[in-house]
């Protein structure tokens, strides 16, 4: 996916404050939800509502894929006072967390953003 724009914000969802990062392309988006209180380290990408979540969506055809404990995110730097976070991620995202019929594999994903 060739990202054409990046949006980032801090949001509170379900009692968790997230750094929400979206990499946008012409007909697709890749979203990372990272617990704002994270330290550096390697963490599992889990279900929506967890501390570390990845989502991939397309608009044509319309589809949504979510992480379900089958991937990792590595936070290599988090400067909370300077609001800079960077790292990498990889994993397989699924169209249905209970009964998946399709998946998307993400490899060599990286991010470095000021939020």
Protein Blocks (a to p, Z undefined) as FASTA:
>chain_A
ZZfbdcdddddeehiacdddddddfkbccdddddfkbccdddddddehiabdcddddfbd
cdddddehiacdddfbdcfknopacddddddddfbfklccbdcddehiacdddZZ
